[in-house]
Amino acid sequence: MKDKRIDELINILKTTTDEDTRRRAAQGLGQIGTGNERAISALVKLLETNKDKKNRSQDLKTLGQIATGNEMAIKKLIEWLDNSSSLRSIAETLEKIACPGNSTTIEGLRELLHKSSSAYTRQQVKNLLQKLDPRQSEEREQDEDNLLLFLTTTRLKETADRYFSVNSYQKKKFCYQRILACLDRMQQGRDILTRRSLLQSYLQLYQQIVSFSIHFKDNKRAFIYTELFRNRYLVERIAQQDASFPATISKQLAQNINTAKQRERQTLQAYTDNMNQHLPEVELETLSLDWENAKETLENLYRQVAETEPEFIAKTKVYPISFEEVKKLLPSDTAIIEFFFTENELITLLILPGQESPLIPEKLRVNLKPQNPFERLARDWVADLADKSKSKNDAIQTTREELPRRIDHLGELLNFSELEKYLPRQIQQLIIVPNNSLHLFPIHAVPLNPTQRLIDRFSVRYFPNLQIWKICQNRQRSRDSFLGIENPTDDKDLIFAKAEMASICQGRNFTKPEVFTGSEARKSKILESAKNYHCFHFSGHAEYNFKNPLDSYLMLSEDHKENLTLSTLFADLHLPDADLVTLSACCTGVVDAFQPTDECLGIATGFLLAGAKAVVSSLWKVNSIATAFLLDEFYRQLEQTPDKAVALQKAQNWLRTRTADELRNRANNWDLSKLEPKEQFRLERALKRLQGISFENPYFWAAFIVTGV
């Protein structure tokens, strides 16, 4: 009798179009259909088609009454968590029907935590895991003990190998997931030096986890793991900086939060700088306490926002980007090339439009034993960049002669002659995510085949990780106003800096471009003014400090007291409207690529953190004449295309094919009225010396890269 009544109610659900009748039939199933597979299946189908929010909420409650422990219903609810507007009702229903410890629920929720792009969904999933996974409760109660056990167990490699030498793939995968989750918690809210130390301790194990996924051909998981700790510090800092306020909060609260953010940035940087200088523990403790107090103040303000906007705090947190999210964001004409060094090999991950998983081609895997060839190449490369024993002209001559050979050798090591086989014909743009020493090199300039370099076929943009790619895409900016910083040290040899700035400002679409020259380009003035402009262009001297990257700088004065150091950029620079930052100086795109983790620091990094949507920077000591022509053409191309990577590609390919006469003709079109007679004479003399120079040499055109969108 009961089964017959259930069949009748199911039939009503299938045939009636009257919403009230359907609602009463669903309620009837809730009263008599407990545990009945047909009743549960009918309700699930109803929920898939019912768009009415009120009825849907009622149907979810009914499902919660009859579907306890039902695997099919559990899987459907987890699926809906990622693409429904009724998240709270779905979560409540899932909590009712999924028994604590249910493996289907826990595995499904953990998978969703990795792949979901919604901060609010992730927060709901975390809440559910805390209630449904007994291990979660245990971990909360014994967090310190677990971390200590993890530290003492895995810092010793041989102990770690024994601990994780289990035969089952699933068991091993679970162990590795727990390690990464633990590592993630250990890093949250830490300064960059502490993070580096932690990751360095566990680097071998981290590499082992990536290798494990590749060995079992689980390329999606390998991708997630490689992305997990790439420049995570930068991502966390940007996420906090970029979190937009809900419209519902008061202006005063918004102002208080901005002030607290600035205070937290400054106290963090003061603590980091002094750690770098090895101050006594007592002094460091005081600075650490200042930072902790600043963090607490900011968190208290966030909690005030969360009282009316519960999703806000989740938006300030960082979650690894999922492969599904990358697929949605990836344009049909773009491919992603990610590199990752395991303990024994360099792997290249290719992410292509429409593909269900990353490719890891065998022919693009490079054996690193018995000696890592990339490290030797990188050390020779950096030795030239950092060599101060040579005069500037000698150093430039060495770079000019050695660079083409080294770039060609890099292409051979990467085996990029095989790359074209894996890229569909429609691909016109590449996103490159380097790893470790590969951050130093102009990968866009490596040979693709005997007659072409990468730049001939593709425009190229670089990212520290794909989370930054997503963040930069969300930065909606105009490109109307322009602030230039021109030769702040008044170096008479930088005549092309003045010519470069004049050519860029001439006839462009900028509204009232402003230029600070010489001594008026003071640090305080730049920090105060830059936040009001869409484009920021620096033309002068810069230096990268490999020993202490935070001391790297844009040079504003001969005595170095006014320099814009990377530390200053991290603490005090704010560029909420910046669409483009162009750093026309030496080594502005260099990072400290030799530290084993991928928490890289460079001057361009500071501008991304400050808010820039894209940064154009250089990888070596550049030629000022070639740079002036290149950037003049770059800004010309920007008037034709909004895409900065395409504009730079066209400018670089343009310069490669120019003759001395063509460049002199271009210079004749510049407005050089601001140059003094002596400067004009020196400029004309320099232009005459262009005769016979082959600008096809990558030294002249390949130094500049786009980081961002």
Steps between C-alpha positions, in 0.01 A plus 500: 500500500781739597699421183190559289443841661865591439464406130188716474678801650799450272266486199337827609844663517575381146173604338351804674587856406319653796757622751268463801422138407871422454578657836238288680619184322858569608387555859309171482821320398669658799245339731511144364811468280778470759783295351305420182737520200222592253369779722848642555577485126173678418574781745851542359358530147245753628777707655694495173210662316339716770623859472262654757714585803224452759385164361858389455573573865198293606598213270850498651349469847291208378807332353670546834218304666517190278853470354724434801814319384390486134815512285329633187334789689826583678691519170231721345496741794879534483473566126236769561715668764729618220238650268188598694370816662338300786828415667384526859195275448708244310767499772235452769345207311839339440579530869174317582539206262878444516606311808824621665793308356319410174785448252298604191412831663848575630677410174246698296525807722881491498496478119260797484722698737783466247305583186235758599567860392247649747635622834155464657464141374841414641398646834181290505703190408749565780215539749349170385833319523546623856163345591512181290865395507596370847864561415425872464377524860797302621737725309349813651541364850855374449626745237826581674576133568429409138726775367778400736465135393508608138812709556692231685390226260556655161804722542703180507477366145569135582230506771255665261571238233425220746189677630351539153620179335151353475391283208150637447472795260197631690675478838807674366287769334317559827831528691631752250182706511530522878863610473413778255205613712729510801769690312235743382384571856856543620561775242180698536559850633880459513761743373683407180830405666330251733305356207818451302664321789201269545469414132872445465482243779224310323598567139614146426179354638294755305681403178442135585124561527492661154704212354259253661202657319685504168604137542134400537405727207283716724593819315219709649623433850861561390386841373325582830808401697741702282279807536445460873812675627608706198549854632229435757618793712441745215155353432393528864621858527323601178176323599491701822589822320244453220202384709219741409267632767126424492286801415317458829786606730551858616762731354661525842540124532647480147745777587596324826567176310718675242700665778535164678612332177772760453612462860512122467710526179746740663546301821545176301765661282682651800509155662619332177769761430643469849492120488707533185751713690523243781397734781512366859207279599370755753461769234347256253250392765382860535459538122321165480259612772432824308411296194280259697312795655452656155366168366261468794368854444436422134332166578271667755390749234440214254277333759292819519443478124416129528213577740299626203695335213597144603681436169748786544763321711501206257586745220816611683626140516696321229414164351703328227357551154334184370552349156127544430531871569805529274303333220221758535743794499720379212424668164473275195817648343719465811710217645668485841854368547588422862839376612580307816826353630459169679799340669602316183351681203350817358142446390303722262124511549297615202145623558309526173148632426232235524727232646374311804844467658845659471750333268843402632677395177779248537712682242488820707617330821865573574719275712692696767743224595791477553517881482227760450594675170262790567675590824837526325352718225322720756812548713701609197214732406481660844879525528493743208204695642660539843863547388615843619868442420439594136421845371143552388604494134700178544211336684259599224739372233525163678122477525460597136740228385395218735125552510400352160703184566349454847144553379550245222646257754196553724274405209701181449477410869122556500472301176268769364548373146231248605261760643312579178377140477288551811356845425181524290510728197265757654741581784633854467582586861700327772487538875829388653536409868871444571650315796822575691790588265271523195369831638829655383470419131319656200313183406312696233830534312600130483504335153180319408639357177802578276341818363279630782516599864201468731426872463455458122196280555359603837452796725622406848413610850657374821346431841643393836198264521155466348326649802670831413370457144147478637553796735638721221204415276267627774680835523283718280697810401501791255807620311451877483741669741879474497776570753860486383815499713782620278869464584464593870878495555565747213750258345635671188549160336125434511415735214281232349289492817391854421446412133306189601268696729445770238408243234256320731317817604491633145166458326376227732147474636604588855309784665758752624800269545717607793876446522724538807857570393830511688483618859121548501465122482513451878389184672223657708362686199497186284332288769233764549438574130526155338173377653305745284623380158418220257848475347830530688824517299844506660803580283830504687735271692409192704692225671411152615658378824546123485624483860203688642220541242302733727781754456461498120400845381396756243766767538376849586820658635876455474535456877230226494308660790194562282498165320174315448601165647296184465441519874352849456278379216367218720430731793392833352410487129131490411386492135124436509447631144819387323439321171866503392835547671802523269845477659750620242818421690743214555394168663155615614350158418772292669414285804705297750444177314763292681323461831342154481139605559301703249430798727692728264565868566560768238425866435213404265355292786470816709296677232265202460440499875439875493214446254638514145308294245817449294870577532749527213849437637849392391708187556851647455708817462331653200624723220344845550480581127328174405271532804384848393402377154341181632280677755409775255368230266336315791288805591418554131376142479293550817297758309402226254442211742394485866709183549836588655663167413402537133626861501836392643527208255444734206744758638771237554454349154501853353833588663661172390464596134592870516803650330701792636346733240145398594567565869653841425191588297282398795705719734452796264128481576549535875439830673848569636441868573556438873854378439773753552738563206774287660252217552378522141859483377573189710177339384581561132851362553357186663256454212787510251666213684204273426641419157585132466318385815283191456192553712405137436732421792268419796712723723333805344135391501435195722569643848151637556212279612135555595392368837124536535206565271 
